[in-house]
């Protein structure tokens, strides 16, 4: 089990993310789309197009961590992107 420091925020990145992206691509998305720092210690959760895969980007004291979860059945429920 990984314990997160108090004050850690968890960001669900709305919309669809290319699951071929790894550390650099997801970190770049955090910087340029979300205007945040991928090394902030917050969790950034991305969902793939099919909805069965999520990736979590997180920086701890030693560097970036990338976790992947794929469902064998069903999809992750995810917020839709709204205009405005």
C-alpha positions in Angstrom: 0.0 0.0 0.0 1.2 3.4 -0.9 0.4 6.2 1.6 0.0 9.7 0.3 1.0 12.8 2.2 -1.9 14.9 3.6 -2.9 17.6 1.3 -2.3 15.5 -1.8 -4.8 16.3 -4.5 -6.2 13.8 -6.9 -7.0 15.2 -10.4 -9.3 13.3 -12.8 -8.3 14.5 -16.3 -11.6 14.8 -18.1 -11.9 13.5 -21.7 -9.8 10.9 -23.4 -6.0 10.4 -23.2 -3.8 8.5 -25.6 -2.7 5.5 -23.5 0.5 5.1 -25.6 1.8 8.1 -23.6 4.2 7.4 -20.8 6.1 9.6 -18.3 7.1 12.3 -20.7 3.9 12.6 -22.7 1.6 12.5 -19.6 3.9 15.0 -17.8 3.8 17.3 -20.8 0.0 17.1 -20.7 -0.1 18.0 -17.0 2.2 21.0 -17.8 0.6 22.4 -20.9 -3.1 21.4 -20.7 -3.6 21.5 -16.9 -1.1 24.2 -16.2 0.3 22.2 -13.3 3.6 20.7 -12.3 3.9 16.9 -12.7 6.4 16.9 -9.8 3.9 18.6 -7.4 3.2 15.3 -5.6 -0.5 15.3 -6.7 -2.0 12.4 -8.5 -3.1 12.9 -12.1 -5.4 10.2 -13.4 -5.9 9.7 -17.2 -8.5 7.5 -18.9 -8.1 5.8 -22.3 -10.5 6.0 -25.3 -12.1 2.5 -24.6 -12.7 3.4 -21.0 -11.1 0.2 -19.6 -7.7 1.6 -18.8 -6.5 4.4 -16.5 -3.0 5.7 -15.9 -1.9 7.5 -12.7 1.1 9.8 -12.8 2.5 10.7 -9.4 5.8 12.1 -8.2 7.3 11.0 -4.9 10.6 12.0 -3.3 12.6 9.7 -5.7 11.0 10.6 -9.0 7.9 10.0 -11.2 5.7 6.9 -10.8 3.3 5.6 -13.4 0.6 3.1 -12.5 -1.7 1.4 -15.0 -5.0 -0.4 -14.3 -6.9 -2.2 -17.0 -10.4 -3.7 -16.3 -11.1 -7.1 -17.8 -14.8 -6.2 -18.0 -16.7 -2.9 -18.0 -15.4 0.6 -18.0 -14.3 3.3 -15.6 -17.0 6.0 -15.0 -15.5 9.3 -16.1 -16.5 12.9 -16.2 -17.4 14.3 -19.7 -15.8 17.4 -21.1 -18.1 20.3 -21.3 -17.7 23.4 -23.4 -17.2 26.7 -21.6 
